[in-house]
Amino acid sequence: MVLASILGLALTQQALVVSAPNVLVFSKTAGFRHDSIEHGRDVLKNLASKQGWTIQTTEDAAVFTDVGLAKVDVVVFLCTTGDVLNPAQQDAVQRWFKNGKGFVGIHSAADTEYDWSWYGNVVGGYFKSHPQIQKATLKVEDIAHPTSAHLPLQFERTDEWYDFRENPRANVRVLCSLDTKSYKGSVMDDHPINWCKEIDGGRAFYTGFGHTKESYDEPLVQEMLVEAILWSAQGKRPSEATTPEWRSSQGWIDKDGGIFNQGNAVHLVSKADYGDQQVHAEFMIPKGSNSGVYLQGRYEVQILDSYGKALSDMQFSDCGGIYQRFDEAKGTGWEGTKPLKNAIREPGQWNTYDILFRAPRFDRSGKKVENARFLEVRLNGVVVQKNVEATGPTRGPMFQDEKATGPLYLQGDHGPITYRNVWVKKATL
């Protein structure tokens, strides 16, 4: 395969369980109707077309049956209001969601279904009141999420800012909040406005943005909505994925829902070998700890407590970096690739790697004709590497040579770490 074809693969392949979700946009209103609905619907259709997704828009609640939802990955409640689903339709949504599906609520999705407690738990909060439309300052609280990683840490925008009946912070992962001193009329001292949660087998994202038509034309908002739909679609493990069996787990113990070691255990090395592959691994490290995920036992994606570090100061040795490797083109020396974003969470919190890896290629004589490539690496859903060529094995790998296949290798001797929900899926690249 020529380089141009490889670059094309990097643009089309993503390290996601669902890279092209089937999206249902629902905008039925049984109360106030926002005049931004039609424009928001058109923008979502346009975004879906650009992304290569399948999208359906409707205000007919009859679609909410087991059959109607069978092929849907994500439901978007676009400025819905009031009681929009009957009990049978609600039951169908719950069954569907629990199968690893995704929900995205926009603006008055929080002004919907007040008597459906399950929905209230999923959406995360109910509308209470709002002041007049005005400009406000927003603060990004979580850069380790794809819906907020692209946002400035502090920025201004104009919208109708909802207050909520109860502060949702205790029950959600807050992504953005409002500076209540930056506008008039807030009744909340602590004011989350964008959040997410993983609950009941599925994933849910909510944004208070979206009252005005202009909201849907803002590039930052459009990117947020694309990432919200992608993130919420990832709740289910692919059926083709397999859990590695380890050659040895000496020094590892069951803890915190995963497998833990103090930093001096044997490496976890899979019994099976893999070529082109999609890898998912969840990990938790204490402050200052260090580990790594090695594809084919040779090419390392670094794990490190890099929390709070400025992106300008990050190196290949920080979390999300592709660690040092021999540069065959230069014939000497080592190089690495630093991450595009700092998306590591605080020590003691769970993180997720999703890696799409293309193995090196060899001709019939065994000569390497193409280097290995990390087509995409996502840390907590945030793209931290894109189409990185691995010119050779990482320094100090399990194997110094290169082959078409090799085991998955999780480092066990550089610091305390817990892993859980590790799986590998064969990729067709």
C-alpha positions as CSV (number, residue, x, y, z in Angstrom):
1,M,0.0,0.0,0.0
2,V,1.4,3.4,-1.0
3,L,1.8,6.2,1.5
4,A,-1.1,8.2,0.1
5,S,-3.4,5.2,0.7
6,I,-2.1,4.9,4.3
7,L,-2.9,8.6,4.8
8,G,-6.3,8.1,3.5
9,L,-6.9,5.2,5.9
10,A,-5.8,7.6,8.7
11,L,-8.5,10.0,7.7
12,T,-11.3,7.5,7.5
13,Q,-10.5,5.0,10.2
14,Q,-11.1,5.8,13.9
15,A,-10.2,4.0,17.1
16,L,-13.8,3.9,18.0
17,V,-16.3,1.1,18.5
18,V,-18.8,3.0,16.5
19,S,-17.2,5.5,14.1
20,A,-20.2,6.2,11.9
21,P,-23.2,6.2,14.3
22,N,-26.8,5.9,13.2
23,V,-28.4,9.0,14.8
24,L,-32.1,9.7,15.6
25,V,-32.9,13.4,16.2
26,F,-36.2,13.9,18.1
27,S,-37.6,17.4,18.5
28,K,-41.2,16.9,19.6
29,T,-42.6,19.6,21.9
30,A,-45.5,19.5,24.3
31,G,-44.8,22.9,25.8
32,F,-42.8,25.9,24.7
33,R,-41.4,25.5,21.2
34,H,-38.0,27.0,20.3
35,D,-37.8,28.7,16.9
36,S,-34.2,27.3,16.7
37,I,-35.4,23.7,16.3
38,E,-35.7,23.7,12.5
39,H,-32.2,25.3,12.0
40,G,-30.6,23.1,14.6
41,R,-32.1,20.1,12.9
42,D,-30.7,21.2,9.5
43,V,-27.2,21.8,11.1
44,L,-27.2,18.3,12.6
45,K,-28.2,16.8,9.3
46,N,-25.4,18.7,7.6
47,L,-22.8,17.7,10.2
48,A,-23.9,14.0,9.9
49,S,-23.5,14.2,6.1
50,K,-20.0,15.6,6.4
51,Q,-19.1,12.8,8.9
52,G,-20.6,10.0,6.9
53,W,-23.2,9.2,9.5
54,T,-26.8,8.0,9.0
55,I,-29.3,10.4,10.5
56,Q,-33.1,10.5,10.8
57,T,-35.1,13.5,12.2
58,T,-38.6,13.1,13.5
59,E,-41.3,14.5,15.8
60,D,-43.3,11.3,15.7
61,A,-42.9,9.5,19.0
62,A,-44.2,6.3,17.4
63,V,-40.6,5.6,16.3
64,F,-39.7,4.7,19.9
65,T,-40.3,1.0,19.8
66,D,-37.9,-1.9,20.0
67,V,-38.1,-2.3,16.2
68,G,-37.8,1.5,15.6
69,L,-34.7,1.8,17.7
70,A,-33.1,-1.5,16.7
71,K,-30.4,0.1,14.4
72,V,-30.1,3.5,16.3
73,D,-26.9,4.2,18.1
74,V,-27.6,7.7,19.5
75,V,-30.8,9.6,20.2
76,V,-30.6,13.4,20.3
77,F,-33.4,15.2,22.2
78,L,-33.2,18.6,20.3
79,C,-35.0,21.2,22.4
80,T,-37.9,18.9,23.3
81,T,-40.3,20.1,26.0
82,G,-43.0,18.5,28.2
83,D,-44.4,15.0,28.2
84,V,-43.4,13.6,24.7
85,L,-43.4,9.8,25.2
86,N,-46.1,7.5,26.5
87,P,-45.2,4.7,29.0
88,A,-44.7,2.1,26.4
89,Q,-42.3,4.3,24.4
90,Q,-40.4,5.2,27.6
91,D,-40.0,1.5,28.3
92,A,-38.6,0.9,24.8
93,V,-36.1,3.8,25.3
94,Q,-34.9,2.3,28.6
95,R,-34.4,-1.2,27.1
96,W,-32.5,0.3,24.1
97,F,-30.3,2.6,26.2
98,K,-29.3,-0.3,28.6
99,N,-27.8,-2.1,25.6
100,G,-24.8,0.3,25.4
101,K,-26.5,3.1,23.5
102,G,-26.2,6.9,23.7
103,F,-28.3,10.0,24.6
104,V,-27.5,13.6,23.7
105,G,-29.8,16.3,25.3
106,I,-29.7,19.8,23.9
107,H,-31.0,22.8,25.9
108,S,-34.7,22.2,26.8
109,A,-34.1,18.4,26.8
110,A,-33.9,19.4,30.5
111,D,-37.4,20.8,30.3
112,T,-38.8,17.4,29.3
113,E,-40.5,14.4,31.0
114,Y,-40.6,15.7,34.6
115,D,-42.6,12.7,35.7
116,W,-40.2,10.1,34.2
117,S,-37.6,9.6,37.0
118,W,-35.3,7.4,34.8
119,Y,-35.1,10.1,32.2
120,G,-34.3,12.7,34.8
121,N,-31.4,10.6,36.0
122,V,-30.1,10.2,32.5
123,V,-30.4,13.8,31.4
124,G,-28.8,14.8,34.7
125,G,-31.0,17.8,35.7
126,Y,-34.4,19.5,35.3
127,F,-35.0,23.1,34.2
128,K,-36.0,25.6,36.8
129,S,-35.9,29.1,35.3
130,H,-33.8,31.4,33.2
131,P,-32.9,35.1,32.9
132,Q,-33.0,37.0,29.6
133,I,-30.7,36.0,26.7
134,Q,-27.2,37.5,27.3
135,K,-23.5,37.0,27.0
136,A,-21.8,35.0,29.7
137,T,-18.3,33.6,30.5
138,L,-17.9,29.8,30.5
139,K,-15.1,27.9,32.2
140,V,-14.0,24.5,31.0
141,E,-13.6,22.2,33.9
142,D,-12.6,18.9,32.2
143,I,-10.2,19.0,29.2
144,A,-10.1,15.1,29.3
145,H,-13.3,14.8,27.3
146,P,-13.7,15.1,23.6
147,T,-16.6,17.6,23.8
148,S,-14.5,20.1,25.7
149,A,-10.9,19.3,24.8
150,H,-11.1,21.7,21.8
151,L,-12.6,24.6,23.8
152,P,-10.6,27.5,25.3
153,L,-10.3,27.1,29.0
154,Q,-12.4,30.3,29.3
155,F,-14.6,31.8,26.6
156,E,-17.7,33.9,26.1
157,R,-20.9,33.2,24.2
158,T,-24.5,34.3,24.1
159,D,-27.4,32.1,24.9
160,E,-30.4,31.6,27.3
161,W,-28.8,30.3,30.4
162,Y,-30.8,27.7,32.3
163,D,-30.9,27.4,36.1
164,F,-31.7,23.9,37.3
165,R,-34.0,22.6,40.1
166,E,-31.0,20.9,41.8
167,N,-27.3,21.3,41.1
168,P,-26.4,18.2,39.0
169,R,-22.7,18.3,40.0
170,A,-23.0,15.4,42.5
171,N,-24.4,13.0,39.9
172,V,-22.6,13.9,36.7
173,R,-19.2,14.7,35.3
174,V,-19.2,18.4,34.8
175,L,-17.4,19.5,31.6
176,C,-18.2,23.3,31.5
177,S,-19.7,25.7,34.0
178,L,-20.9,29.3,33.9
179,D,-19.2,32.2,35.7
180,T,-22.4,33.5,37.4
181,K,-20.8,36.9,38.0
182,S,-20.4,37.4,34.3
183,Y,-24.1,37.8,33.6
184,K,-27.3,38.9,35.4
185,G,-30.0,36.8,36.8
186,S,-28.5,33.5,37.8
187,V,-30.0,31.8,40.9
188,M,-27.2,29.2,41.1
189,D,-23.9,30.0,42.8
190,D,-22.2,26.9,41.3
191,H,-23.6,26.5,37.8
192,P,-22.7,23.5,35.6
193,I,-24.0,23.9,32.0
194,N,-22.4,20.9,30.1
195,W,-22.0,17.5,31.6
196,C,-21.9,13.8,30.8
197,K,-22.4,10.5,32.6
198,E,-22.1,6.7,32.1
199,I,-25.2,5.1,33.6
200,D,-27.3,2.1,33.3
201,G,-25.2,0.6,30.6
202,G,-25.2,3.6,28.2
203,R,-23.7,7.1,27.9
204,A,-25.4,10.4,28.2
205,F,-24.3,14.0,27.4
206,Y,-26.2,17.2,28.1
207,T,-25.6,20.8,27.0
208,G,-27.5,23.9,28.1
209,F,-26.5,25.5,24.8
210,G,-28.9,25.8,21.9
211,H,-31.7,28.3,22.6
212,T,-30.7,30.6,19.8
213,K,-30.5,29.8,16.1
214,E,-27.0,31.3,16.1
215,S,-25.8,28.7,18.6
216,Y,-25.9,26.0,15.9
217,D,-23.7,28.1,13.5
218,E,-20.8,28.4,16.0
219,P,-17.9,26.2,15.0
220,L,-17.0,25.4,18.7
221,V,-20.6,24.3,19.3
222,Q,-20.7,22.2,16.1
223,E,-17.5,20.4,17.0
224,M,-18.9,19.8,20.5
225,L,-22.1,18.3,19.1
226,V,-20.1,16.0,16.8
227,E,-17.9,14.8,19.6
228,A,-20.9,14.4,21.9
229,I,-22.6,12.1,19.4
230,L,-19.4,10.1,18.8
231,W,-18.7,9.8,22.5
232,S,-22.2,8.7,23.5
233,A,-22.1,6.0,20.8
234,Q,-19.2,4.2,22.4
235,G,-20.9,2.5,25.3
236,K,-21.0,-1.1,23.9
237,R,-18.0,-3.3,23.5
238,P,-17.9,-4.8,19.9
239,S,-19.0,-8.4,19.7
240,E,-15.8,-9.4,17.8
241,A,-13.6,-8.1,20.6
242,T,-11.7,-10.6,22.7
243,T,-10.2,-10.3,26.2
244,P,-6.6,-11.3,26.3
245,E,-5.4,-14.3,28.3
246,W,-2.1,-13.4,30.0
247,R,0.9,-15.7,30.1
248,S,1.4,-14.8,33.8
249,S,-0.2,-12.4,36.2
250,Q,2.2,-12.9,39.1
251,G,2.1,-9.9,41.4
252,W,-1.3,-8.6,40.2
253,I,-4.4,-8.7,42.5
254,D,-8.1,-8.0,42.0
255,K,-8.9,-4.5,43.2
256,D,-11.2,-1.6,42.4
257,G,-13.0,-3.6,39.7
258,G,-9.7,-4.3,37.9
259,I,-6.3,-6.0,38.2
260,F,-3.7,-4.0,40.3
261,N,0.0,-4.2,41.1
262,Q,2.3,-2.1,43.3
263,G,4.7,-1.4,40.4
264,N,6.9,-4.5,40.7
265,A,4.8,-7.2,39.1
266,V,5.5,-9.2,35.9
267,H,4.4,-7.6,32.7
268,L,1.0,-8.6,31.4
269,V,1.8,-10.3,28.1
270,S,-1.0,-11.8,26.0
271,K,-0.9,-15.4,24.9
272,A,-2.2,-14.5,21.5
273,D,-0.4,-12.5,18.8
274,Y,-2.1,-9.7,16.9
275,G,-1.4,-7.8,13.7
276,D,-3.6,-4.9,12.6
277,Q,-5.7,-4.2,15.7
278,Q,-8.0,-2.0,17.7
279,V,-7.1,-2.0,21.4
280,H,-9.2,-0.7,24.3
281,A,-7.7,-0.5,27.8
282,E,-8.9,1.3,30.9
283,F,-6.3,2.2,33.6
284,M,-6.0,4.1,36.8
285,I,-2.7,5.3,38.3
286,P,-1.8,7.1,41.5
287,K,0.1,10.4,41.6
288,G,3.5,10.2,39.9
289,S,3.1,6.7,38.5
290,N,4.2,5.4,35.1
291,S,3.3,2.5,32.8
292,G,2.8,1.8,29.1
293,V,0.8,-0.2,26.5
294,Y,3.0,-2.0,24.0
295,L,1.4,-3.0,20.7
296,Q,3.0,-6.3,19.4
297,G,5.3,-6.1,22.4
298,R,7.3,-3.5,20.5
299,Y,5.6,-0.1,20.1
300,E,4.7,1.8,23.3
301,V,1.9,4.3,24.0
302,Q,3.1,5.9,27.3
303,I,1.1,6.1,30.5
304,L,2.2,8.7,33.0
305,D,0.7,11.0,35.6
306,S,0.9,14.2,33.4
307,Y,-2.1,15.7,35.0
308,G,-2.1,19.6,34.9
309,K,1.0,19.8,32.7
310,A,0.9,22.5,30.1
311,L,0.7,21.1,26.5
312,S,3.7,23.2,25.5
313,D,5.8,21.4,28.1
314,M,4.7,17.9,27.2
315,Q,7.1,15.3,25.7
316,F,6.9,11.9,24.1
317,S,7.3,10.5,27.7
318,D,4.0,12.1,28.8
319,C,0.7,10.3,28.8
320,G,-0.5,9.8,25.3
321,G,3.0,10.0,23.8
322,I,4.5,7.4,21.4
323,Y,7.6,6.5,23.3
324,Q,11.2,6.8,21.9
325,R,12.0,4.5,19.0
326,F,15.0,4.0,16.7
327,D,15.0,6.1,13.6
328,E,16.2,3.8,10.8
329,A,16.2,6.6,8.2
330,K,18.8,8.5,10.2
331,G,20.6,5.3,11.2
332,T,21.1,6.4,14.7
333,G,19.4,8.1,17.6
334,W,16.0,7.9,19.1
335,E,12.8,9.9,18.6
336,G,9.4,10.1,20.1
337,T,6.0,11.8,19.4
338,K,4.4,13.9,22.0
339,P,0.6,14.0,22.4
340,L,-1.6,16.5,20.6
341,K,-3.6,17.1,23.8
342,N,-3.1,16.6,27.5
343,A,-6.2,14.5,28.2
344,I,-5.1,12.6,31.3
345,R,-7.4,12.8,34.3
346,E,-6.4,13.4,37.9
347,P,-4.5,10.6,39.7
348,G,-6.9,8.0,41.1
349,Q,-9.5,8.4,38.3
350,W,-10.1,5.9,35.5
351,N,-8.7,6.7,32.0
352,T,-9.3,5.0,28.7
353,Y,-7.1,4.3,25.7
354,D,-8.6,3.4,22.3
355,I,-5.9,2.6,19.8
356,L,-6.0,1.8,16.1
357,F,-2.8,0.2,15.0
358,R,-1.5,-0.8,11.6
359,A,1.2,-3.5,11.7
360,P,4.4,-3.2,9.7
361,R,4.4,-4.8,6.2
362,F,7.0,-7.3,4.9
363,D,7.7,-8.7,1.4
364,R,8.0,-12.4,0.6
365,S,11.7,-12.4,1.5
366,G,10.8,-11.0,5.0
367,K,12.2,-7.5,4.3
368,K,10.2,-4.7,5.9
369,V,8.6,-2.5,3.2
370,E,6.3,-0.4,5.4
371,N,6.7,0.8,9.0
372,A,4.1,0.3,11.6
373,R,1.6,3.1,12.2
374,F,-0.6,4.4,15.0
375,L,-3.5,5.5,12.8
376,E,-5.2,7.0,15.9
377,V,-4.8,7.0,19.6
378,R,-7.6,8.4,21.8
379,L,-7.1,9.1,25.5
380,N,-10.5,9.5,27.2
381,G,-12.0,9.9,23.8
382,V,-9.7,12.8,22.9
383,V,-7.4,12.3,19.8
384,V,-3.8,12.5,21.1
385,Q,-2.1,10.8,18.1
386,K,-3.0,10.8,14.5
387,N,-1.2,8.7,11.8
388,V,2.1,8.4,13.6
389,E,4.7,6.3,11.9
390,A,6.7,3.9,14.1
391,T,10.1,3.8,12.5
392,G,11.2,1.0,14.8
393,P,10.5,-0.6,18.1
394,T,10.3,1.5,21.3
395,R,13.5,1.7,23.3
396,G,13.6,-1.4,25.7
397,P,10.7,-3.3,24.2
398,M,9.9,-7.0,24.7
399,F,11.2,-7.7,21.2
400,Q,14.0,-5.8,19.3
401,D,13.0,-7.2,15.9
402,E,9.9,-6.4,14.0
403,K,7.3,-8.9,12.7
404,A,3.8,-8.9,11.2
405,T,2.3,-9.9,14.6
406,G,3.1,-9.9,18.3
407,P,1.5,-9.9,21.7
408,L,-0.2,-7.1,23.6
409,Y,2.1,-6.1,26.5
410,L,1.0,-4.0,29.5
411,Q,4.0,-2.7,31.6
412,G,4.0,-3.8,35.2
413,D,7.3,-2.6,36.7
414,H,7.4,1.2,36.5
415,G,4.8,2.2,39.0
416,P,1.5,1.2,40.6
417,I,-1.4,0.8,38.1
418,T,-4.8,-0.8,37.8
419,Y,-6.1,-2.1,34.4
420,R,-9.7,-3.2,33.6
421,N,-11.8,-3.9,30.6
422,V,-8.9,-4.6,28.2
423,W,-9.9,-6.0,24.8
424,V,-8.5,-6.4,21.3
425,K,-10.3,-6.5,18.0
426,K,-8.8,-7.5,14.7
427,A,-8.8,-4.6,12.3
428,T,-9.1,-4.7,8.6
429,L,-6.8,-2.0,7.2
